[in-house]
């Protein structure tokens, strides 16, 4: 049963992070599934980027949300650069 809660947590954090990044960067989101995908990909990218600079944000749920938000924001900024060209 614990594995289901961990996946549910990943999806919830990913969805919230993708939604917040969409509001901050583009002014809107990509729908529920798009926000979840963006947030989960952002969490992976955010952990990798901040790990390169050896930055440790908060731990736990808040830290996971911040990593995902940073990564999703970077993904949205890059997508905006390619979309405009």
Number of C-alpha atoms within 10 A of each C-alpha: 5 7 8 9 10 11 11 12 13 19 18 17 24 29 25 21 30 36 24 22 28 22 13 14 16 14 10 13 18 14 12 14 13 15 26 22 18 28 35 27 17 29 26 15 20 25 21 14 16 15 11 9 8 10 10 11 14 12 11 8 12 12 14 20 28 20 28 30 29 21 28 31 25 18 19 18 15 11 11 13 9 8 8 6 5
